[in-house]
């Protein structure tokens, strides 16, 4: 779907959502939902930054010639892709403090979702770097560039263009996983809705409102990633095979 079509859907969603919200008893207290949304966006922003750092570290680590580092990064990816994100979050928050370090619910939530999605993103980084044509690497070697310079100036700029589309899907996955932090007592959008439902018994209204809010935020992320993809595609010459 094009960016203009997605924008139209977003505007329609916002209009419909606001209309529905003002027809509910919660219209007089929008700050309740806005507070939950703000917490969700804080977790999303912090998790996105940490996920990118983990993805590049683990993805490039899996390409390292140093075998112990390669094994460690591979083990991380397989463990966090092969186990439940909710179990990982519970382990960080409830089990890790038993070994000494105590972390806040916010920190545990950010770490939990970042480590989980970072494992999938690391595979994307690795695959994108491997997909850079071998001729590009050989040309960089012929120019007598150091391994670091080859990676920074030749390989990564091309690899990042290939990472953007799958990163868009992972950004949506990361956003949806933020709802799990409600299980460890963080007052995000999902936790706020649960508490409101317990006190007001307005199940339909409460969860319909947050459905609109989650969908609007998700659409905004999708539009942002498509704009980023378009930005990185500028100046790239596409050659059709004949």
N, C-alpha and C positions, 0 to 999 in steps of 0.2 A: 504494500500500500504506500502511496506517495506521501510526502511530508504534508502537502496541502490537505490531502484527504484525512490524514491523522489529526491535523490541527482542527479541521472541521468537526471531527468526532469528539475531540477534547472540548471544544467550545460547546457543543451540544450536550455533552456529559455534564459540564459545569452548570449550564443553564437548567437542565433537568434536575440535577442534584440540588441546586439552590432552591428551585421551586418546591421540590419535595421537602427539603429541610424546613422551609418557612411554613409548611403545612403541618408540622409536627409540634408537640409541646416543648421541644428542645430549642425552638427558634429564639427564645429569650436568653439562652445561655450558650452561645456558640463557642465561648472560650473553653468549655469542657472538651469538645472535640478538637479544637485548634491546639490545645495544650498537648493532647495525645499525639496529634499529627506532628507537632514540633519535636517531640521526643523521638518519634519514628524517623524523622528526617535527620536528626542528629546522629542516631545510630547508623542510618544508611550512609551518611557522609563519612563518618569515621571508619566504617567497615569497608567502604569503597577504596579509601586511601590505603588501608592496611592490606586489603585483598590484592591490590595492584603490586604492592611491595612483595608480598608473599609469592604471587604468581611469577614475577620476574626472577626472584631469587631461586625458587624451586625449579622453574622451567629452564633457566640457564644452568642451574646446578645439575640437572639431568643430562646436560650436554657436556659437562665438565670431563676433562681427561683424567681427573683425580678420582679414582674408583670409590673411595669411602664417601666422598661428597655425593657422587652420583647415586650410590646405594641409599644413602640417607634420604635424599630428595625423592627417590623412587618409593621408598618405604612410606614416607609422609603422604605422598599422593595416593598410594594404594589404600592406606589405612583410613584416610579421611574421605575417600570416595566410596569405600566399602562399608562404612558404618553410618548409622543414623545421625543426622545433624542434631536432633533433639537429645540423643544420648550423649553426644559430644558436649553439648551445652550443659547438661546436667553434671557430667564428669568434671568440667572446668569449675562449675559453681559449687557443687556439693562435695566432690571427692578431692579435688586438688588442695583445698584448705586443710585436709587431714594430714597432708605431707608438709605443712608449714606455711606456704604463701597464701595469704587471704586476699582475694580481689573483690572489688565492688560488683554489684549486679550489672552496672553499665559496662564495665571492663570485660566481664565474663561474656556478656551478650555480644559485644563487638568482636572479641576473640573467637567466640564460637562460630558465628556466621562467616567471619573472614577466613578462618582456617578451613572450613568446609568448602566454600566457593573457591577459595584460593587453590585448592587441590585440582579442581576442574580447570581453572584458568591457567594453571601451570602447564597443563597438557597443551592448551592452545598456544601458549608462548613457545613451547618446545617445537610443536608442529610447524608453526609459522616461521621460526628460524630455520628449521630444516628445509622448508619449502623455497627459501631463497636460492635461485639458480647457482649451481656450482661454479659457473663461469664468473659470477660476480666475486666469489671468494678468491678464485685464481687471479683475477685482475687486481684485487686488493693486495694479494701477496706479491704480484709482479711490481706493484708500486712501492713495495718495501714498507707497507704499513704494519705497525705492531698489531698483535692480536686484539688488544683493547681498542685501538683506532679502527681496525677492520669491523669490529662489532658495533662500535658507536657511530661510525660515519657511513658504512656501506650496508651492513646486514640488518641492523635494527630498524633504520628508516623504512626499508622495504618490508620487513616482517610486521611492523606495527600496522601498516595498511591492511595486511591480511588478518590481523587480530581484531580489528574494530567490529566487524559483523558478529562473530561469536561472542565477543565481549558484551555486545548489546544484549544478547540472550542471557548471559550470565549476570548482567546488571539487574535484569528483571527477576532472575532467580534470587539474587542477593536481597532485593527489596522484599520479595515474598517471605524469605526466611527471617526477616526482622520480626515478623509476628511471633516467632518462637520465644522471643525474650519476655513475652508476657508470662511465661511459665516460671520465670524466676523473679517475678514481682516488679518488673519495670513497667511504669505507667505509660506504655506506648498506646497506639490507637486501638489495638486489639484488647489490651488489658482495660482500657477506659470503657470500651463498649461492654465488656463482660461485667464490670462493676456497675455500670448504668443499668444493664439488664437485670442484675440482681436486686437493685433498689427500686426500679420503676416498673419492672415487668412489661416494658414496651419492647418486646423482642423484635417485632417486625420493623419498627421505626429505627431502633438503634442499629441493627445490623444492616439495614438497607442504607443508612447514612454512611456507615464506614465502608460499605461496598462501593458507593459512589466515590468516596475519598481515595480508596486504594486504587480504583480503576483510573481516576484522574491523575494520580501520581505516577502510576505505571505508564500511562500514555505519554506523560511529560518526559519520562526517562527514555522511552522509545523514540520520541521526536528528537531529543537531544543527541542520542546515539546516531541517528540517521544524519543529523546535521554534521556531526563529527566525522562520520564516514564520508560525507560529501566533501568536507574540508580536506581530508587526507587524500582524496582521490584527485584533487586538482593537480594538473600538470602531468598526470600519468597518461601516457600514450598507449591506447589499446590497439593491438595488432591482431587483425582477424586472420585465422589460419585459412590457407587456400589449398 
